[in-house]
Amino acid sequence: MTFIIFDMDAKTFAKAVTILLFVVGSLLAVDEMLSHRTRIDRTWNVTRRGSLDIVMGLCKIVSAASGFWLVVIGLGL
């Protein structure tokens, strides 16, 4: 659909998605660092403390690392 509406090739579309992945990965990494430092996690209007906060923080940093890895792949195109 994007290729029909805009005059865009697949490589340009991949670069645009790469930028969005970088933004999402950066936000997840910052959120994880703040939750790790304060030991409070707030995701989807639910506040978590303690060991559940650590688990959510680890999930966020894994997601951020995966996003950054996809950014590296996208920039290599």
TORMARKE-595410 format. One record per atom (N, C-alpha, C, O): atom name; residue number from 1; z, y, x. Coordinates in pm, 1 decimal. Atoms other than C-alpha are relative to their C-alpha. Example, Ala and Ser with C-alpha at 12.3 -4.5 7.8 and 13.67 -1.06 7.14 Angstrom:
2
> N_1_0.0_-119.0_89.0
> CA_1_780.0_-450.0_1230.0
> C_1_0.0_120.0_90.0
> O_1_66.5_118.1_193.6
> N_2_-6.0_-119.0_-82.0
> CA_2_714.0_-106.0_1367.0
> C_2_73.0_109.0_-77.0
> O_2_89.9_219.8_-26.1
REM end
This chain:
77
> N_1_0.0_-118.1_82.8
> CA_1_0.0_0.0_0.0
> C_1_0.0_124.8_87.5
> O_1_-70.7_221.3_58.5
> N_2_-5.7_-116.2_-88.4
> CA_2_84.5_239.1_282.2
> C_2_-134.3_26.0_66.1
> O_2_-173.1_140.9_87.1
> N_3_128.7_-16.0_-66.7
> CA_3_-247.8_175.8_446.8
> C_3_-105.8_57.7_-95.0
> O_3_-202.9_119.0_-50.5
> N_4_94.2_-54.1_97.5
> CA_4_-428.6_267.6_123.8
> C_4_27.6_148.0_-26.4
> O_4_-64.8_229.3_-30.9
> N_5_-37.0_-138.2_32.6
> CA_5_-235.6_588.2_47.5
> C_5_-21.0_92.4_119.6
> O_5_-79.9_199.6_106.2
> N_6_12.8_-81.0_-120.6
> CA_6_-222.0_720.5_402.3
> C_6_-104.1_-61.8_91.7
> O_6_-124.5_-183.2_91.0
> N_7_96.1_51.0_-97.0
> CA_7_-486.9_690.5_668.7
> C_7_76.9_-40.8_125.0
> O_7_83.1_33.8_222.7
> N_8_-90.3_44.8_-105.6
> CA_8_-261.0_484.7_894.8
> C_8_-36.7_-142.6_39.2
> O_8_-63.7_-226.6_-46.6
> N_9_25.0_136.6_-43.6
> CA_9_-323.4_179.3_1105.9
> C_9_133.3_-72.9_17.7
> O_9_240.0_-12.6_6.3
> N_10_-120.8_82.6_-8.8
> CA_10_-76.4_-104.3_1159.9
> C_10_89.3_42.2_116.3
> O_10_211.8_34.8_105.9
> N_11_-79.0_-39.5_-116.3
> CA_11_32.9_21.1_1501.6
> C_11_82.9_125.4_-29.1
> O_11_198.8_133.2_11.7
> N_12_-72.5_-121.7_36.9
> CA_12_131.2_364.9_1366.7
> C_12_112.0_-32.2_-98.0
> O_12_221.2_23.9_-88.8
> N_13_-102.9_41.1_94.8
> CA_13_319.3_201.5_1080.3
> C_13_115.1_-68.9_72.4
> O_13_231.3_-46.0_38.9
> N_14_-104.1_68.0_-77.0
> CA_14_508.0_-19.0_1328.2
> C_14_84.7_100.7_77.3
> O_14_206.0_83.4_88.5
> N_15_-76.0_-103.6_-71.5
> CA_15_606.9_289.3_1530.0
> C_15_93.7_74.7_-94.9
> O_15_206.3_107.5_-57.4
> N_16_-85.1_-67.9_98.4
> CA_16_740.0_459.1_1214.2
> C_16_120.2_-86.6_-37.2
> O_16_232.1_-36.4_-47.9
> N_17_-109.5_91.7_31.3
> CA_17_947.0_151.9_1126.2
> C_17_94.6_-10.6_119.0
> O_17_215.3_-25.7_100.3
> N_18_-82.6_4.2_-120.0
> CA_18_1071.6_144.6_1486.9
> C_18_96.1_117.6_3.8
> O_18_212.7_100.6_39.2
> N_19_-86.8_-117.8_2.0
> CA_19_1208.3_497.0_1453.4
> C_19_111.5_-18.1_-102.9
> O_19_226.9_15.2_-75.9
> N_20_-101.7_23.5_102.5
> CA_20_1387.5_402.9_1130.7
> C_20_102.2_-104.4_45.7
> O_20_221.6_-89.3_19.7
> N_21_-92.6_100.5_-52.1
> CA_21_1537.1_93.3_1295.5
> C_21_93.9_59.4_104.3
> O_21_211.1_22.4_110.5
> N_22_-84.7_-66.1_-99.1
> CA_22_1665.3_309.9_1580.2
> C_22_109.4_80.9_-67.9
> O_22_224.4_79.3_-23.9
> N_23_-98.9_-80.7_72.5
> CA_23_1838.9_541.5_1334.3
> C_23_106.9_-89.4_-62.7
> O_23_226.1_-60.9_-50.9
> N_24_-95.7_90.6_63.4
> CA_24_2000.2_254.9_1142.4
> C_24_88.3_-67.6_104.6
> O_24_209.4_-78.3_85.3
> N_25_-78.4_62.3_-106.4
> CA_25_2108.3_79.7_1463.1
> C_25_99.5_95.3_61.4
> O_25_211.6_55.5_93.2
> N_26_-91.3_-100.4_-54.7
> CA_26_2260.6_400.2_1596.5
> C_26_117.3_24.7_-94.2
> O_26_231.9_34.9_-50.2
> N_27_-107.4_-20.8_97.0
> CA_27_2456.5_455.2_1276.1
> C_27_96.2_-118.4_-4.3
> O_27_217.5_-99.3_-12.9
> N_28_-86.9_117.6_-1.3
> CA_28_2587.0_98.5_1279.0
> C_28_86.1_-5.1_126.2
> O_28_203.4_-41.9_119.7
> N_29_-76.1_1.8_-124.9
> CA_29_2692.2_127.8_1643.7
> C_29_111.4_104.6_-1.8
> O_29_223.1_76.5_41.6
> N_30_-102.6_-104.7_7.5
> CA_30_2877.4_455.5_1585.3
> C_30_108.8_-39.5_-98.9
> O_30_227.2_-20.0_-71.2
> N_31_-98.6_42.7_98.8
> CA_31_3046.8_318.4_1273.6
> C_31_89.8_-108.9_56.6
> O_31_210.3_-109.5_31.4
> N_32_-80.2_106.8_-61.2
> CA_32_3159.1_10.7_1467.7
> C_32_96.5_56.8_102.1
> O_32_212.4_15.6_107.1
> N_33_-88.8_-58.1_-101.8
> CA_33_3298.8_219.0_1752.6
> C_33_116.8_75.1_-65.6
> O_33_230.3_67.2_-18.9
> N_34_-107.0_-70.4_70.2
> CA_34_3493.7_437.2_1508.5
> C_34_97.2_-96.9_-66.0
> O_34_218.2_-74.4_-63.2
> N_35_-90.5_96.2_62.9
> CA_35_3630.2_136.8_1320.5
> C_35_80.6_-76.5_104.4
> O_35_195.9_-112.2_80.0
> N_36_-73.8_66.9_-107.6
> CA_36_3725.5_-31.6_1647.0
> C_36_111.2_89.7_54.4
> O_36_220.6_42.8_86.0
> N_37_-98.2_-93.6_-55.8
> CA_37_3905.7_279.1_1767.4
> C_37_114.6_29.4_-97.5
> O_37_229.9_40.1_-55.8
> N_38_-103.1_-33.7_97.9
> CA_38_4092.5_355.1_1443.7
> C_38_59.9_-121.7_-68.7
> O_38_161.7_-109.7_-136.9
> N_39_-41.0_123.8_67.4
> CA_39_4132.0_-8.2_1324.3
> C_39_-6.8_11.1_-151.7
> O_39_67.1_-56.1_-223.5
> N_40_24.0_-14.6_143.8
> CA_40_4011.1_103.6_981.0
> C_40_-150.4_-5.8_-21.7
> O_40_-226.1_65.9_43.6
> N_41_142.1_10.9_32.8
> CA_41_3676.2_2.2_835.5
> C_41_-18.1_36.7_-145.7
> O_41_55.7_-10.0_-232.5
> N_42_31.2_-37.1_139.0
> CA_42_3529.0_159.1_524.8
> C_42_-149.1_-24.5_-22.3
> O_42_-234.3_51.6_23.4
> N_43_137.0_37.0_32.5
> CA_43_3214.9_-9.7_399.1
> C_43_-8.2_-25.6_-149.5
> O_43_75.3_-96.5_-205.8
> N_44_20.6_14.4_143.3
> CA_44_3085.0_8.2_41.9
> C_44_124.6_38.8_-79.6
> O_44_162.7_-31.4_-173.3
> N_45_-118.4_-54.8_67.7
> CA_45_3390.8_212.2_-69.0
> C_45_118.4_-95.3_-1.6
> O_45_204.7_-85.7_-88.8
> N_46_-113.6_90.7_-15.5
> CA_46_3627.6_-65.7_40.6
> C_46_59.8_26.3_137.8
> O_46_-10.3_21.5_238.8
> N_47_-68.7_-25.9_-126.3
> CA_47_3886.1_14.3_307.8
> C_47_64.5_-129.3_48.2
> O_47_138.7_-194.3_-25.5
> N_48_-53.4_122.4_-59.0
> CA_48_3975.0_-273.5_539.1
> C_48_82.4_34.9_122.7
> O_48_48.2_126.3_197.7
> N_49_-84.9_-18.8_-117.4
> CA_49_4250.2_-292.8_799.0
> C_49_30.7_-136.8_60.5
> O_49_22.3_-239.1_-7.4
> N_50_-43.6_123.4_-63.7
> CA_50_4359.8_-553.4_1050.8
> C_50_-114.1_-87.0_47.8
> O_50_-215.6_-38.4_97.7
> N_51_96.7_95.3_-54.6
> CA_51_4168.2_-867.8_1136.4
> C_51_-134.6_6.6_-72.3
> O_51_-238.5_-17.3_-10.7
> N_52_125.7_-12.2_73.2
> CA_52_3908.0_-817.4_863.2
> C_52_-81.7_118.0_52.3
> O_52_-204.7_114.2_52.8
> N_53_67.9_-114.3_-61.6
> CA_53_3827.5_-481.5_1020.4
> C_53_-70.7_-41.9_128.8
> O_53_-182.5_2.1_155.6
> N_54_60.5_45.8_-126.3
> CA_54_3760.3_-652.6_1353.8
> C_54_-124.2_-84.2_-28.3
> O_54_-225.1_-70.8_41.1
> N_55_114.7_83.5_35.3
> CA_55_3527.7_-907.2_1188.8
> C_55_-116.6_85.8_-47.5
> O_55_-230.8_63.7_-7.1
> N_56_106.7_-88.9_47.8
> CA_56_3332.8_-635.3_1008.2
> C_56_-58.7_81.1_115.1
> O_56_-179.5_104.1_119.6
> N_57_48.4_-74.0_-116.0
> CA_57_3310.5_-437.2_1332.1
> C_57_-92.6_-84.3_86.5
> O_57_-194.6_-35.6_135.2
> N_58_85.6_89.3_-78.6
> CA_58_3168.2_-736.9_1515.9
> C_58_-133.8_-24.4_-69.8
> O_58_-238.2_-30.5_-4.9
> N_59_125.9_17.9_74.2
> CA_59_2912.7_-792.8_1240.5
> C_59_-88.7_123.7_12.8
> O_59_-210.7_112.4_24.8
> N_60_77.8_-123.5_-12.9
> CA_60_2807.6_-428.7_1263.6
> C_60_-59.2_14.5_139.2
> O_60_-172.8_59.8_153.4
> N_61_53.8_-15.4_-135.9
> CA_61_2769.5_-436.4_1641.6
> C_61_-110.8_-103.0_24.3
> O_61_-205.4_-74.3_97.6
> N_62_108.0_98.6_-11.5
> CA_62_2560.1_-756.5_1618.0
> C_62_-125.1_51.9_-71.5
> O_62_-236.5_37.0_-21.3
> N_63_113.6_-57.9_72.5
> CA_63_2340.5_-586.2_1357.3
> C_63_-62.3_115.2_77.6
> O_63_-184.7_128.2_81.7
> N_64_50.8_-112.2_-79.2
> CA_64_2310.2_-275.7_1575.3
> C_64_-76.9_-50.6_122.0
> O_64_-182.6_2.7_155.6
> N_65_69.0_55.9_-116.6
> CA_65_2217.2_-484.5_1879.6
> C_65_-133.9_-61.8_-40.0
> O_65_-232.4_-49.8_32.9
> N_66_126.4_56.2_48.6
> CA_66_1953.4_-668.5_1675.4
> C_66_-99.9_110.8_-31.6
> O_66_-219.0_98.3_-3.0
> N_67_87.0_-113.7_29.0
> CA_67_1815.6_-336.5_1556.1
> C_67_-55.6_62.3_126.0
> O_67_-173.7_96.2_132.2
> N_68_46.5_-57.6_-126.5
> CA_68_1799.0_-201.3_1910.1
> C_68_-99.8_-92.4_69.1
> O_68_-193.8_-44.8_132.8
> N_69_94.2_94.6_-59.5
> CA_69_1624.1_-518.7_2027.1
> C_69_-136.5_10.9_-68.8
> O_69_-240.6_4.5_-3.3
> N_70_126.4_-19.0_72.0
> CA_70_1363.0_-472.5_1754.4
> C_70_-65.1_133.3_35.7
> O_70_-187.7_144.6_34.3
> N_71_55.4_-128.8_-44.9
> CA_71_1323.2_-109.9_1866.7
> C_71_-71.5_-17.1_132.7
> O_71_-179.0_39.0_153.9
> N_72_63.9_25.0_-130.5
> CA_72_1247.7_-229.4_2219.2
> C_72_-132.3_-73.0_-20.6
> O_72_-231.7_-40.8_44.4
> N_73_124.4_71.2_28.1
> CA_73_989.2_-469.7_2082.3
> C_73_-102.7_93.5_-61.9
> O_73_-220.2_90.4_-25.6
> N_74_91.7_-92.5_65.7
> CA_74_840.0_-199.3_1859.8
> C_74_-57.4_103.5_95.0
> O_74_-173.6_142.1_81.7
> N_75_50.4_-95.6_-97.1
> CA_75_811.7_45.1_2147.4
> C_75_-97.4_-64.5_98.0
> O_75_-181.5_3.1_157.2
> N_76_91.0_70.6_-89.2
> CA_76_635.7_-221.3_2350.9
> C_76_-138.1_-21.8_-59.5
> O_76_-230.1_-62.6_11.4
> N_77_131.1_21.2_63.2
> CA_77_350.7_-238.0_2099.7
> C_77_-101.9_101.2_47.5
> O_77_-217.2_97.7_4.4
REM end
